[in-house]
Amino acid sequence: MDFGSWRELEAWETDRLLQQATFCRVAFADGVQPYLLPMACRAEKTPGGGWLFRLTSRRYGMKMQYLEANRRVALEFERQTPEGVESVVAFGLVRFHLPPAEGGKAEWKVEPFQISGRYYGK
């Protein structure tokens, strides 16, 4: 597909995409090597009109190693349309709650400090 044009998403378009999203791509950086992976995610509108993203993960593995070095992440959400692609990128800081037992899952909360959306079309 040739996406020859793009435009900024309207606020309602960004909200629609985030409300419907169940997965995102999460980008991590440790200062040397970036790391990207898909994860299940739930987006919630906050009472103040912002967003909160909730993810869960095992408390071990490469993503946790990256988060120990740098808790800043980028989340990317996308939606295919008949004429193109909508994409939203959110930059934020991960806060997570570790379970008491080894091997349990950690709940992540990402409060974004920046969100932007674009539509790429023909």
N, C-alpha and C positions, 0 to 999 in steps of 0.2 A: 504494500500500500504506500502510495506517495502522499505524505502529509505536507503539502506545500504551504499551508497557512496555519496560523495559530492565533489565539486570543486569550486574554485573562478570563477565568471563570467568574461569573457573578456570584455573590455571596450565597444566594439560594441554590445555585448549582453545586457549589462546594458542600453545602449542608446536605443536599440530597445524596451526593456521592458518599460522604462519610456516614450518613445514617444507614445506607444500604450495605456498606462494606463489612465483610467478615474476615478478609485476609488483607495483609499488607506486606510490603517488603521493608525490612529493617536494615539500615546501613549503620555499621559500627566503624570506629577508627581507633587505633591504639597509638597513633603518631607515626607509624611506619607503614602498615599494611591495612587497607580497607577490607571489610568483611560484610557481605550482604546475604540475607536469607529471607525466605517467606515465612510468615508467622500468622496464626490466627489472632485477630484483634477485634475488640469491641470499642466503638467510639460512642462517647456520651456527651451530650450538650450540658454544660454546667449552668447553674442558676444565673451566673453573670454573663452568659452568652458565649463563652469560650468553649473549648473542647477538652476532654480528658480521654486518653486512650488507655485501655486495659489489655494486657497480654499476660500469658502464663508460660512458664518455661521450667525445665529441670534446673536445679541449682548447680549444675556442673556443665562443662563443655566449653567450646571456644567462645561462644557469645558471652558467657559469664567471665571468662578471662579478659575479653575486650572491655566489658563493663567495669572490671576492677581497675583498668588503666584509664578509662574515659567513659563517663556516664552520659555523654551527649550522643544522641542518635538522630537519624533522619528516617521518617516513615513515609513510604510512597504507596498511595492508593490509586487504582485506575479502574476505569469502566469503559468497555468497548461500546460504541454506538454504531448505527448503520453507516454513518458518514465519517467516523473518526474515533478518537480516543480522548476521554477526559482523564486528567491526572491531577492529584493533589499531593503536595509534599509538605510535611510538617517537621519542624526541627524542635527538639525538646531535650529535657533532662530526665533520665530514668530514676525513679524512686522505686525500690522494691522491698517486699516483705518476705523474708525467708521463713520457710516452714521449720518447725522445731526438729523434725527428723531428717537425717541424711537421705537423699534420694527423693524427697518430696518436691513439690513444685513451688516455685516462687511466683508471686503475683507482682507484675510490673505496673506502674502507673507512669504515664508520660504526659506531662503538662507542657504543651507546645508554647514556645515563645515566638514562633513565626509559622504561618500557614499560607501557602499560595497554591493556586490552581490554574491550570491551562487546559484549553481544548485544542487539539491538533486535528485538523480536517483537511479534506481534499481541496 
